Amino acid sequence: MPAPESTEVAAFYDDFAADYSDSILTDFDAASRRDGERLDPLLRPRGAKRVLDVACGNGLQSLALAELGYSVTGVDVSSGMIAQAKRNAQRRGVTVEWVAGDWHELGRLFAEPFDALICWGNSLSHVADADDLAAALGEMAAVTKSAGVCSINLRDWDRVMAERPKGIVRQVKETTEGRLITFDVWRYPSPETMVMELFILRGHGDQWNVRRRETTHRMITRSEFESAVAQAGFAVSEVTDLGGHNLWMLEKKE
């Protein structure tokens, strides 16, 4: 049975799935291929062929890696996002194995370890607390082969905790259906958590439709993450500052 926080996250993304691609991304396919271009030099030189995309969402990274010749499995707790990923894969003409499942049960879902695992899009910050973070990384390590690699993209939560921004504007654009404005409002109910209120405004002439959704992120500090990484059996091999996000490369200890 999924953990309570996983059930809440699944409900958020199930409701968000149909809106996600155009409201968050200016161009889904271009963003997907850019991510593939960033991931390929991180995975291919390390001999990765079979890749597990944890919290794959609507397939943004999975599709790019499949197009580059990797054997890809995507897993996500949201069945709505998996449905969108399948539609995107069919449209792009690529094959990915899609699995609806929770990152707390990776060891049960996958009997054979993968060469590489990715978890992008700041997904890991949906963990409930430090123990949950360690448990999730432990499950990831369980399905990564010895000396395999894990790539995790996380928001720079140390910076967020220091600066306490009020939110971000994601995009303002004209579409064939009218104007689209997407922005977040961020609030901080505790020292460790940020609640993101996501607003999507769609304008048709003088009429506006407004959707508001809310989800909670744990602000995972660098020191907390490094501690959980070591506990799980990974070692940090590289950290890249992407400007607001950190890209972590981890290696499974032999």
C-alpha positions as CSV (number, residue, x, y, z in Angstrom):
1,M,0.0,0.0,0.0
2,P,1.4,3.4,-0.9
3,A,2.5,5.7,1.9
4,P,0.1,8.5,2.8
5,E,2.3,11.2,1.3
6,S,2.6,9.1,-1.9
7,T,-1.2,9.0,-2.2
8,E,-1.4,12.8,-1.9
9,V,1.3,13.3,-4.5
10,A,-0.5,10.8,-6.8
11,A,-3.7,12.7,-6.4
12,F,-2.0,16.0,-7.2
13,Y,-0.4,14.8,-10.4
14,D,-3.4,12.8,-11.5
15,D,-5.4,16.0,-11.4
16,F,-2.5,17.9,-13.1
17,A,-1.6,15.4,-15.8
18,A,-3.6,16.8,-18.6
19,D,-2.4,20.4,-18.0
20,Y,1.2,19.6,-17.2
21,S,2.9,19.6,-20.6
22,D,1.7,23.0,-22.0
23,S,1.4,24.8,-18.7
24,I,4.9,24.0,-17.3
25,L,6.9,23.7,-20.5
26,T,7.0,26.1,-23.5
27,D,7.8,23.2,-25.8
28,F,7.6,19.6,-24.5
29,D,9.5,17.9,-27.3
30,A,12.3,20.5,-27.3
31,A,12.7,20.3,-23.5
32,S,12.7,16.5,-23.7
33,R,15.5,16.4,-26.3
34,R,17.6,19.0,-24.3
35,D,17.4,16.8,-21.3
36,G,18.4,13.8,-23.4
37,E,21.5,15.8,-24.6
38,R,22.4,16.5,-21.0
39,L,21.9,13.0,-19.8
40,D,23.6,11.1,-22.6
41,P,27.2,12.2,-21.8
42,L,26.5,11.3,-18.1
43,L,25.3,7.8,-18.8
44,R,26.9,6.5,-22.0
45,P,30.5,6.8,-21.0
46,R,29.7,4.8,-17.9
47,G,28.4,2.0,-20.0
48,A,24.7,2.4,-19.2
49,K,22.2,0.7,-21.5
50,R,19.2,-0.2,-19.2
51,V,17.8,2.9,-17.4
52,L,15.0,3.3,-14.9
53,D,13.4,6.7,-14.8
54,V,11.9,7.1,-11.3
55,A,9.0,9.6,-11.1
56,C,9.0,9.7,-14.9
57,G,5.9,11.9,-15.1
58,N,4.7,12.3,-18.6
59,G,7.9,10.9,-20.1
60,L,10.0,14.0,-20.5
61,Q,13.4,12.3,-20.0
62,S,12.3,8.7,-20.7
63,L,11.4,9.5,-24.3
64,A,14.6,11.3,-25.0
65,L,16.7,8.4,-23.7
66,A,14.7,5.9,-25.6
67,E,15.2,7.9,-28.8
68,L,19.0,7.8,-28.1
69,G,18.9,4.0,-28.0
70,Y,18.7,3.2,-24.3
71,S,16.3,0.6,-23.0
72,V,14.1,2.6,-20.7
73,T,11.6,1.8,-18.0
74,G,9.5,4.7,-16.5
75,V,7.8,4.4,-13.1
76,D,5.5,6.9,-11.5
77,V,3.0,6.9,-8.6
78,S,0.5,8.8,-10.8
79,S,-1.5,6.7,-13.2
80,G,-2.6,9.9,-14.9
81,M,0.9,10.9,-15.7
82,I,1.7,7.4,-16.9
83,A,-1.3,7.7,-19.3
84,Q,0.1,10.9,-20.6
85,A,3.5,9.4,-21.0
86,K,2.0,6.5,-23.1
87,R,0.3,9.1,-25.4
88,N,3.6,11.0,-25.8
89,A,5.5,7.8,-26.6
90,Q,3.0,6.8,-29.2
91,R,3.1,10.3,-30.8
92,R,7.0,10.2,-30.8
93,G,7.1,6.6,-32.0
94,V,9.3,5.3,-29.3
95,T,9.1,2.3,-27.0
96,V,9.3,2.6,-23.2
97,E,8.1,0.2,-20.6
98,W,5.7,2.2,-18.3
99,V,4.9,1.1,-14.7
100,A,2.5,2.7,-12.3
101,G,4.2,2.3,-8.9
102,D,5.7,4.0,-5.8
103,W,9.4,4.6,-5.2
104,H,8.9,2.9,-1.8
105,E,8.5,-0.4,-3.6
106,L,11.1,-0.4,-6.4
107,G,12.8,-3.6,-5.0
108,R,9.5,-5.4,-5.3
109,L,8.6,-4.0,-8.7
110,F,11.9,-4.8,-10.4
111,A,13.7,-8.1,-9.9
112,E,16.7,-7.2,-12.2
113,P,18.9,-4.2,-11.4
114,F,19.4,-1.4,-13.9
115,D,22.7,0.1,-15.2
116,A,21.5,3.6,-14.4
117,L,18.6,5.3,-12.6
118,I,17.4,8.9,-13.0
119,C,15.1,10.9,-10.9
120,W,14.7,14.4,-12.3
121,G,12.3,17.4,-12.1
122,N,12.8,17.9,-8.3
123,S,10.6,14.9,-7.7
124,L,12.5,13.6,-4.7
125,S,11.5,16.6,-2.7
126,H,8.0,15.1,-2.3
127,V,9.4,12.8,0.4
128,A,7.8,13.3,3.8
129,D,10.9,13.6,6.0
130,A,14.5,12.6,6.5
131,D,13.7,9.0,7.1
132,D,11.5,8.9,4.0
133,L,14.3,10.4,1.9
134,A,16.7,7.7,3.2
135,A,14.1,5.0,2.5
136,A,13.5,6.2,-1.1
137,L,17.2,6.4,-1.9
138,G,17.6,2.9,-0.4
139,E,15.0,1.6,-2.8
140,M,16.8,3.3,-5.7
141,A,20.1,1.7,-4.6
142,A,18.4,-1.7,-4.4
143,V,17.5,-1.6,-8.1
144,T,20.8,-0.1,-9.3
145,K,23.5,-2.6,-10.2
146,S,26.9,-2.6,-8.4
147,A,29.0,0.3,-9.7
148,G,25.9,1.6,-11.5
149,V,25.0,5.3,-11.5
150,C,22.1,7.4,-10.4
151,S,21.3,10.9,-11.6
152,I,19.1,13.1,-9.4
153,N,18.0,16.6,-10.2
154,L,16.9,18.6,-7.1
155,R,16.1,22.3,-6.5
156,D,18.8,24.1,-4.6
157,W,16.9,24.0,-1.3
158,D,19.8,25.6,0.7
159,R,19.3,28.7,-1.5
160,V,15.6,28.7,-1.2
161,M,15.8,28.4,2.6
162,A,18.2,31.4,2.7
163,E,16.3,33.6,0.3
164,R,12.7,32.5,1.0
165,P,11.3,33.6,-2.5
166,K,7.6,34.3,-2.7
167,G,7.3,32.3,-5.9
168,I,8.1,32.2,-9.6
169,V,6.5,33.1,-12.9
170,R,6.8,30.0,-15.1
171,Q,5.6,31.3,-18.4
172,V,3.3,33.8,-20.3
173,K,2.4,32.8,-23.8
174,E,-0.1,32.9,-26.6
175,T,-1.6,29.6,-27.7
176,T,-4.0,28.6,-30.4
177,E,-6.7,28.5,-27.6
178,G,-5.8,31.9,-26.1
179,R,-3.4,33.3,-23.5
180,L,-1.7,31.1,-20.9
181,I,-0.1,32.3,-17.7
182,T,1.4,30.0,-15.2
183,F,3.0,31.0,-11.9
184,D,3.7,29.6,-8.4
185,V,3.1,31.2,-5.0
186,W,5.4,29.7,-2.3
187,R,4.8,29.7,1.4
188,Y,6.8,28.1,4.3
189,P,4.7,26.5,7.0
190,S,7.7,25.0,8.8
191,P,11.5,25.3,8.6
192,E,11.7,22.1,6.5
193,T,8.7,22.5,4.1
194,M,7.5,24.7,1.3
195,V,4.0,24.6,0.0
196,M,3.7,25.4,-3.7
197,E,0.5,26.9,-4.9
198,L,0.4,26.5,-8.7
199,F,-1.9,28.8,-10.7
200,I,-2.8,28.2,-14.3
201,L,-4.7,31.1,-16.0
202,R,-6.2,30.5,-19.5
203,G,-7.6,33.6,-21.2
204,H,-10.2,33.7,-24.0
205,G,-11.0,37.2,-24.9
206,D,-12.1,38.9,-21.7
207,Q,-12.9,35.6,-20.0
208,W,-10.3,33.8,-17.8
209,N,-10.3,30.3,-16.4
210,V,-8.2,30.0,-13.2
211,R,-7.0,26.7,-11.8
212,R,-5.2,26.5,-8.5
213,R,-3.4,23.4,-7.2
214,E,-1.3,22.8,-4.1
215,T,1.5,20.4,-3.2
216,T,4.2,20.2,-0.5
217,H,7.9,19.9,-0.9
218,R,10.5,19.0,1.7
219,M,13.4,21.4,1.5
220,I,16.2,18.9,1.3
221,T,19.5,20.5,2.3
222,R,22.8,19.5,0.8
223,S,24.0,18.0,4.0
224,E,20.8,16.0,4.6
225,F,20.9,14.7,1.0
226,E,24.6,13.7,1.3
227,S,23.9,11.8,4.5
228,A,20.9,9.9,3.0
229,V,23.0,9.1,-0.1
230,A,25.7,7.5,2.0
231,Q,23.2,5.6,4.1
232,A,21.7,4.2,0.9
233,G,25.0,2.9,-0.4
234,F,25.7,5.5,-3.0
235,A,28.8,7.8,-3.3
236,V,28.6,11.3,-4.7
237,S,30.8,11.5,-7.9
238,E,29.7,14.9,-9.2
239,V,27.4,17.9,-8.5
240,T,26.6,20.4,-11.1
241,D,24.9,23.8,-10.4
242,L,22.2,24.4,-13.0
243,G,21.2,27.7,-11.6
244,G,18.4,27.1,-9.0
245,H,18.8,23.3,-9.3
246,N,21.6,20.9,-8.5
247,L,22.3,17.9,-10.7
248,W,23.8,15.1,-8.6
249,M,25.6,12.1,-10.1
250,L,25.8,9.2,-7.6
251,E,27.7,5.8,-8.0
252,K,26.5,2.6,-6.4
253,K,29.2,1.3,-4.1
254,E,30.6,-2.1,-5.1
